[in-house]
Amino acid sequence: MQIESCYLFQGLTRPQIERIESIAKERFIKKGDWLFHEDQKATHIYLLKEGAIELVTKVEDAVDIPISIIRPDNGCLGIGALVEPYLYSLSARCMEDSNLLAIEQVKLQTLMQDDHELGCTIQRNLAQKLLARLKETRREIKIHFMNLVRSITF
Amino acid sequence: MQIESCYLFQGLTRPQIERIESIAKERFIKKGDWLFHEDQKATHIYLLKEGAIELVTKVEDAVDIPISIIRPDNGCLGIGALVEPYLYSLSARCMEDSNLLAIEQVKLQTLMQDDHELGCTIQRNLAQKLLARLKETRREIKIHFMNLVRSITF
C-alpha cells in the first residue's frame, strides 16, 4: 500500500502526502512475530506493503479472538497512535513475512500540529473509519443477540 | 448539559464555544416520541439539558436492542451528523419529557470549515470517543464469545 491509498490520508494534497512520506521508514517483520500488543504505548502507525497481519484481542491469557486480517490493499494498523492516550487497541501478529511502512507517532503528531488542515483531514478520515467499524461490531452483537433470542424461543 | 461540558467541545476556546452557542436552539420532545431514526439523514447534533433519551438499534422489524441511555450529564446524541455520509447510526427515543439543545449539522460544518483548529479539535474528540465505544463494544463481543466457549466446553 502506498501512503496516498490509505484511508487515513485521503483528501490530502500532494505536498502533504510528501511530508508524510518523508517520515515513513520501511520495516520488515517475520511470520509469527508480533508487531505490537494491545494496551501497549502506540509508537507507530503501520501501512502494509507486502504480507498479511492479523489483528486479535485477548480474552483470557491463552485465548485470542481474531478481529480482522490486514492485507496490502485494505488499510493500516495502529490507529491507537492517533488517539489519546495513544495505546494500541488490539494486538497485531504477522501471518506471512511482511514489509511495512512505519510512521512514528511523535513525528506525525508534529506534522498534524504544524498543519491544522492536514490534522483535521486525518482526524475526519479516522472518525469516519471508527464509526464504520463500530457499526460492524454492533452488527456482530445483533447476530449474537438474535441467536440468543432464538435459543430461548425455540 | 452546557455546550462546554460536552466531550465533543473539550479544548475549545471561549470564543469558539460562543460561536457554537450562537447556532444552538432549544427543542422540547415528549416522552415516547422518536428524536431520530437509524440510517436517516443526520441533520442535527443534540445535547440533552433535561430528561432521558434511549439509543437503540433495530435488529428485526419488531425488535430493538438498547445501546445506551443518554442523560444530561453523559454526552450528546447524533454524532453521525459529524461523519460522512451524515447518517444517524442509531435511533433515539425519548424516555422522559426532555429539553435539548439542537445544533444544525450544516451550520456546524460551516463553523468547522471556517476555523480548522475548531474542526480539528471536534474531530479529535470524536475519534477518541468512537475508539472508546469500539473498545466497549468489543468487550461485549468477548463476553458473548466466552459464554459460547463455556457452553461448548461444559
Contacts between the chains, C-beta under 8 A, distances in Angstrom:
chain1	res1	chain2	res2	distance
A	57	B	138	6.0
A	57	B	142	6.9
A	59	B	142	5.0
A	59	B	145	6.3
A	59	B	146	5.9
A	60	B	146	7.4
A	63	B	146	7.9
A	63	B	149	7.4
A	65	B	141	7.3
A	65	B	142	6.5
A	65	B	145	5.6
A	67	B	138	7.5
A	79	B	131	7.6
A	80	B	131	7.2
A	82	B	127	6.9
A	83	B	124	7.9
A	83	B	127	5.4
A	83	B	128	5.1
A	83	B	131	4.9
A	84	B	128	5.9
A	89	B	131	6.3
A	89	B	134	7.2
A	89	B	135	5.8
A	112	B	120	8.0
A	116	B	116	4.2
A	116	B	117	5.4
A	116	B	120	5.2
A	117	B	116	5.3
A	119	B	120	4.9
A	119	B	124	7.9
A	120	B	112	8.0
A	120	B	116	5.2
A	120	B	119	4.9
A	120	B	120	4.0
A	120	B	123	6.0
A	123	B	120	6.0
A	123	B	123	3.6
A	123	B	124	5.0
A	123	B	126	7.7
A	123	B	127	5.5
A	124	B	83	7.8
A	124	B	119	7.9
A	124	B	123	5.0
A	126	B	123	7.7
A	126	B	127	4.7
A	127	B	82	6.9
A	127	B	83	5.4
A	127	B	123	5.5
A	127	B	126	4.7
A	127	B	127	4.6
A	127	B	130	6.0
A	128	B	83	5.0
A	128	B	84	5.8
A	130	B	127	6.0
A	130	B	130	3.8
A	130	B	131	5.8
A	130	B	134	6.0
A	131	B	79	7.6
A	131	B	80	7.2
A	131	B	83	4.9
A	131	B	89	6.2
A	131	B	130	5.8
A	133	B	134	5.7
A	134	B	89	7.2
A	134	B	130	6.0
A	134	B	133	5.8
A	134	B	134	5.1
A	134	B	137	6.2
A	135	B	89	5.8
A	137	B	134	6.2
A	137	B	137	4.4
A	137	B	138	6.2
A	137	B	141	6.7
A	138	B	57	6.0
A	138	B	67	7.4
A	138	B	137	6.2
A	140	B	141	5.7
A	141	B	65	7.3
A	141	B	137	6.7
A	141	B	140	5.7
A	141	B	141	6.4
A	141	B	144	7.3
A	142	B	57	6.8
A	142	B	59	4.9
A	142	B	65	6.5
A	144	B	141	7.2
A	144	B	144	4.3
A	145	B	59	6.3
A	145	B	65	5.6
A	146	B	59	5.8
A	146	B	60	7.3
A	146	B	63	7.8
A	149	B	63	7.4
